[in-house]
Each structure stands twice: as structure tokens, then as C-alpha cells.
Amino acid sequence: MNTRAVGRYGEDIAVRYLTKNKYKIVERNFTCHYGEIDIIAWDGESVIFIEVKARKDDAFGLPREAVNWRKQQTIVKCATYWLFKNKQTGVPVRFDVVEILGEQVNHIKDAFRP
């Protein structure tokens, strides 16, 4: 399985996990001129911007370690744009990471802050 297929597989697992846990998925693979956000969802009154990282194993480190400062800044810029575009400025937001290692799902809530 190539990296794109692993990523898509990981996002599918993350969406099933989030839906099962009562998140309302709004959008997948939101792209703008700043970059991309894997999943945007509502959790109650908050908009959650979710980065999904999937790996077959931890030979190259844990998936969450790939969400470095630069990636975080890209997600924050995309989120700011999405909020403005969808007239959702002022709503509570959170940035989560869902890491998938093999078949194990680890949801890291409030993984980083802008």
C-alpha cells in the first residue's frame, strides 16, 4: 500500500471513530491556498480541525510526531480561512490529531494551540 492509500485508509478509520463518538463530520480534505485540513467536525458547540496521521508501524516514529510546528501553522491558517469563509468566527475551536498505528486509534484532543 502506498503512502496515499495508507493516508486515505487512516482517514476512513478516523471518520468511523469520530462518528461513533458523536462528532458531526462537516468536511473532509478541505483545501485552500494555505494547505489542507484532513477532517473538520463539530463536537457540541466547537469546531474541531483534525489532522490524521497513519502508519503501518512505528519504524519511523509515532504518527503524531509528524505534526510538527510547520504543519500546525498550516492547519491554523487553513482553519482561520475556513472559519471566515463559513461565517463561523467567534465559535470555540480545537485542534486534534488522530493517529493510527496499525489498527490502533489514538485520538489526541487539543493536540496543539495556535
Steps between C-alpha positions, in 0.01 A plus 500: 500500500650836400503800734197662338298180545615469861393860560158448346456178699596686818252780430222246443579336835510842670161600356342175622655552845388864522149425378468220753601751769226747399706745293316652206730491198468822300773461243787276395816611324424871511754677282579864454802697386661448844482118494263227615307384806414130507172516694281781630233401751267637765525377857210667672546875455866477395652464156777241502779504242651154483828383352518126435832319496514129422794263499527125458753487783718729708825434312520871413353627827149554624251648253430803722867600481444593135271786608788739556491876554493575127206261440317651797541850355359381167198348674439818702512717186260265318270494803495880521411517132226233539348683798491828309367342181222320690412798722596309815741750653460520874399136553718284726759300307730213580787335317517122532722227359375151431790263468458152364771247558408174335142449618533706820330842512627769734296822510705786642261779593636854514827372353627854438389861526550786259 
